Structure formats: C-alpha cells, structure tokens
Amino acid sequence: MRIGKRYAAGVTAAALVALSGCAVTGSDSSAKEERIQIAYLTASSANTWLGASGEAMRAEAEKAGVKIVEFDAKFEPGASIRQIQDVIASGQYKGIVIATSDGKAAAPAMQEAMDAGLKVVVLNQVVGDRLDTADPQVEGLSASILQPPQTTGERLGKLTVQACEGVSPCKVVYMYGAKGTPYDTALRTGFDSQISAVPGITVVAEADGGFLGTDEPMKATQDVLQAHPDFDVLAGTGDQQIRGALLALTDAGKTGVKTIGVGGSEPALKAIADGTWWGDVAGAPADEGRAAFQALMAAIKDGTETGGVDVTSDLTDDGLITRNNVDKFTAQWAG
C-alpha cells in the first residue's frame, strides 16, 4: 500500500537495535531469563486481517530479540478481559498489544494491567466511546493504533455513492460483520452519513456476514436474494464478506451487482482489476502491526507515549480503490 508518511511511532531503526540490546543482559546463561516477553491478545487468530498484523509484529520482534505470545479470544465476549487478567497473574510479560472486540468493556482490565506495571497498546479496535478517532481513550495507554471505524464507514459510503452514479433509485444491500459491535456500529454511522445526502440511494436489506471466511456471507447473500432479488450494490464491512457474497451472486446470475468491500486484500485488488469486484476501502494491517510493536517497545524502554496513530491517514485517493486506480495499491493481507 502506498502511504506517503511513515508512522514508526517515534522509534527509529537505531532504537530498535538498542532495544534488542536491552532485551538480554548479563552472561549468556541469563539471556533467556532477561528476554523481553510481550502478549498479543487478538480478537481472533483465525481472522486473516489480525493475522497479518500479528505476522508483522513477530517479524519486528525477531529482529529486536523479543518474544511474542499470542492469546486467541475467538471473538468470544469477555475473553480478552480474562486473558488480560491471566497475563497480569503470570508476571511474565512487560507489555500487551490488544485487539479486542469487547470495546470499552475491556478498559477496566486494561487499567489493572497498567496498574500492575505493564505497558498497553490498543490495536485495530476502539476501546472507548468515540469511534471517529485513533486517539487513546483509556488513561495511561501507551498508544492506540487503528483506522477509526467511522472513517472507514465514510469511505465505504463514498464508494457506494460513486457506484450509484446514474442509477436512481439505487438499491443497496448492507452487510455487517457482526451487527451491534462497536466496530460495525461505527462503520454504519459513517456509511449513512454519506449516502443520506444523496437522494435515490436506499438500503433495501441488511445481513450479517461475519469475518471468518466465505460460508457465512454466502449464505447471508442467498437469504437476501430470496427476499430482495433485485438490487444494484452490495456493500460489506470486510473483504471476506464480499468473497462469499460474490459466490452467491454468481450462482444466482446476478453478475451486474456492484460489490464493495473493506480491506484492500489480495483477492479484492485482483478482482477489481479484472472487473468482477467494483471497489474497496484500502487497509494496512501489516503497517498497523509494525506501528503497534514499535510503540510498545518505546513505552517499555523509556515510557514513551505515542498516542493515536492512523496508518491510513495519508492513503492514495483517500483509500478509495476502483478499477481506475487499483494499480496504485499493494495488498498487505490475503483476505
């Protein structure tokens, strides 16, 4: 992905070298004892977006001589809170990078971790009430690395407006990942803010497509087609949903429906280039992972607070991908 500015969260390559040096001290026999260990609490290890962030973090950690231990919440409510408590109780970790779907419910446990001396960085998901900013919303956080979900929704809405040009009425199907979660609520708020200003665009159906593969969104699209066989655009909050939706649309012969996803994944860019996928909102999960690791290391080393970082703030064409500019983007995850 072409991103004009670098957001290394204040940590230079030289600093990372210094960090790897401070990860082990004393004699060779004590090296393992002194190695920094951090916890990566992911909302789901099966989610390919968060997997790309984790892979990028592990690559940085290997260079810095740091060990990352991953905890999988499997999108289960409250799981990340219990995992934070396990990390605190173990006494084995210097810090936490957390991508939690629990939202602000995870804030008290995160505060417990910080009170216990751990540094905490939020990744990808908002922990707080404001869904239009990357700024930390829990006092004491070392950093918050994420694309504000309301901004993502606005971009999805802008692409939908483009896809509806010349079509009135324009019938839209909106596919959530998990309706009711802070992420999806914020996306829909941003989406509605764009389409509501354009007469003739109507959301005729909603569906839940999940974020784990193609089966769920395929079935959801099949259900929509039974009730609403004719629509012009299908907008989903994740590329996984569009992959599944396209299977159902193709089976039903609905090849004229314009599909729009979120993520800028490998299959999205390929399909946009060949015309089978109309558009997509760009994302940068690997860059988010690198920025999160670097911010946590800066906090552990000298207490640096990086604050809020949106790695998509300087994307080409505001991250709105269509066939006209798809060659300007590079995927950072497999979709």
N, C-alpha and C positions, 0 to 999 in steps of 0.2 A: 504494500500500500504506500502511495506517495504521501508523505506527511512532511510539510515544509519545515517544521521546527522539531528539534529534539527535546525530549522531556525526560532526561536522565535523572530527574528528581534531585538535582544538585550533586549527584555522585559521579565523579569522573572515572575514567578507566584507571587512572593512578590511584584513586581512592579505593577502587575495588581490589587492586593489587595489595594495598595496605591492609584492607580488611582480611584478605586471605592470609596475610602475615600474622594478623592478630587472632586468627581462628585457632592457632596452635601455639603454645608457649612452652618453654622449658625443654626437657630432654625428649628424645624420640619416644621413650616409653610412656610419656604422659600425653602424647599427641592426641590419641583418641579421646582421652578424658576432657581435653580442653577444646575439642572441636565444637564450634557453634552449631546448635541444632534448632531449627525453626519448624513450626507446624503450618501446613497448608490445609485449611478447613474449606473444602469445596462443597457447594450445594449438591453436586452430583459428579462422580468420577466418570459416569457414562456420557455426560454431556460433552460433546466434542469441542464446543467453544471454550469451556473452562479447562478442558484437557489441553488445548493449545496454550492457554495461559500458564498452566502447570508445567508443561514441557519447556517453555521459555524460561520460567523460574529455575527449573532444575539445571538447565544449561548454564545460567549465570551462577548458580550455587556451586556447580562443579568447578568453575574457574576460580571461585573465591574460597574453596575449601570448606564449604558449609553444607550441612546435611539437612534435607527437607523430608519431613514425614507427612504423608497425606492422610487426611481423615475424610471419609465419604458420608455426607448426610443423606444421600439418596433422595433428595427433595422431600424428606420427612419433616413435618413441622416439629420444631423443638429440638431436632437432632443436633444442630450446630451449637445450641446452648449447652447441652450435655457434654459435647466434645470440648468446648472451651473449659468447662469445669474439670474434665479429665486431664487436659493439658496443664492446668494450674496445679492439680493434685500431684502430677507426676514429678514436677520440679526439674524436668529435663530440658526445658525449652527457654530460649531467650526472647522469642517473639512469635507472633501469629500473623499470617495473611489469611483473611477470611472472606469468602464469597458465600453469603448466606441468603436463603430465600425467606428467612424469618423476619427480615426487616428490622424495625425499631425494637421488636421484642427481644432481639439479641443484645441490645445496648447494656442492660444491667450486667449480664455475664461478661461482656467486653470490659466493662468498668472494673469488675472483680479481677480480671486478668491484669489490667494496668495497675491496679492497687497492689497486686502481687509482684510487680516489677517487670512484667512482660511488656514489650512494645507491640502495638497492634496496628495493622494496616488493613483497611477495607478494600476489597477488590470487586469490581463489576456491579455489585448490588447496593442500592441505597440503604443505609441504616439511619432512619430519621423520617421526618415528616415532609421535608422539601424534596421534590422529585425533579427539579429543574436545575440542579447544581451538583457539581462534583465535590464541593466543599465538605469537610468532615462535619458531622452533626452530633458527635459524641465527644464531650470534652476529654482532651488528653490523647486522642488518636494521633498517630504519627503521620498518617496520610490516608487519603481516600482516592483511589484510582478507578475511575469509571466514566463511561459516557452517560450523561444524565438521561434517564429513560424518557423524560418528557421531550427532550430534544430529539431523541431517536423517533418518537412518535410524530413530531412535527415534520421530520424528514420523510417518514412514511406517508404522511398526509400530502406533502408537496408532490411526491411522485404519483400519488393517486390522482391528484388534480391534473397533472400532466397527462396521465393515461386516459383521463376522461375528456380531454380536449376534443371538441367536435361531436361529443356524444351527449345527448340530452333527451330524456333522462338517462343518467348513468347509474346503473345498479351495481352496488358494491357488496361483496361478502367480506366480512372482517373475521380473521381467525386469531384468537388469543393463543398464547402458550398455556397459561393457567389463569383463567379469569378470576379476579379477586385478589391476586397477589399485588404487592406494591409496584413491582416492575410493570405488569400488564395494565394496571390501573393508570399509571403514569403515561404509558405509551398511548393508551386510548385517549387520554386527555389531550395530549399533543396532536394526535391524529385528527380528533374532532375540531380542534382549533383551526385547522387548515381547510378541511372540507366544508365546514359550516358556512364559510364565507362565499361558497360557490353554489349558486342556485342550480338545481338539477341533479346534484350528487346525493344519492340516498343509500344508506346501509340497509339492505333488504334482509340480511341474515347474519347471524354470528355463529361461531363454532369454537371449540377448544381443540387445539392440535398437539399440545404438549411440546416438549423439547428433546425427545428421545427417539429419533428415527422416523420412518415413513408410515408405519402401520396406522398409528392413531390419526394423523392428519388425513390419510387416505380415506379411512372410514368416516371421519367427520365430514369430508367433502362429499362423499357418497350420500350421507344423510341430508346434507344441504340440497343436493341436486334433486332429491325426491320431493322436497317441499318447494324449492325455488329453482326450477330447471333452467331459467334464463337469467343470466347476469353478465356484466361486462368486465368487472375487475375483481380479483381476489387478492386481498392484502393480508399478509401474515406477519406475525411479530418475530419470526425466526425462519432461517433458510430451510431447516428440517421440515417445517410445515409445508413449504411450497413444493419441496421434492415429493412429499406424499400427495399433496393436492393435485399435482400435475399427473400423477398416475391415475387418479380417479377421473380427472377431466379428459385425459386422453382416451381412457376406456369408454367414456360416455360420448366421445366425439366432439367435445367442447373445446376444440383447439383455438378458437377465437378469443377465449377469455384471457385477459392480460393479468399476469401474476406478478406480484411484487413482494419481496421478502426483506429480511434484515440480517446483515452479517457479512456480506461480501465474500462468501465462501468459494472454494474451488468450483463446485458444480454450478453455483449461481453465475459466476463470471463466464464459464464455458457456455452455459445455456443462453445467457444474454447475448453473447457474441454470435451464436447460431440462430437466434431469434425465437427460441422456444420458451424463453422466460423474459418478461417485459422489462423489469427493473429491480433494483435492490438498493438498500441503505448500507453503505460501507461500514465495516467494523475492523478493529485491530486487536484481537485477543492476545497475540504474542507480544505486541508492544505494551499492552496493559500488564502482562505478567512480568516483563522486564522492569517496567517502572515500579511495580509493587515490590519486587525483590530489592531493587536499589534503594527505595525509600525506607524499607525495613532495616537494611544494613546500615544506612546512615543514622537511623534512630538508635540502633543497638550500639554503634560505635561511639557516637558523641551526642546523642539526644536530639539530633536534628528533626524538626517537624516540617515535613514537606508541604503539607496542606492538601488542597484538592488539585487533582490532575486529570484533565480530559484529553486523552491522547488523540481524539478525533477533531479537536478544535480547529485544525488547520488543514483539513482534507481538501483534495482537489474537488472543485464543483460542489462544495459543502457535503461531500459524500453521497451525492445522488447519482447512482450508476444507471445508465441506459446504454443502448446499443451504440449511441453516438460517442460515448467516452469510455467504454469499458476497457479499452486498451491502455488507459491511464492508471489502472488499478491492478494491484497484485494481492492475491488471496493469502491470508495468514492462517487459515484452518480448513479442514477437509469437509466441513458441512455435516 
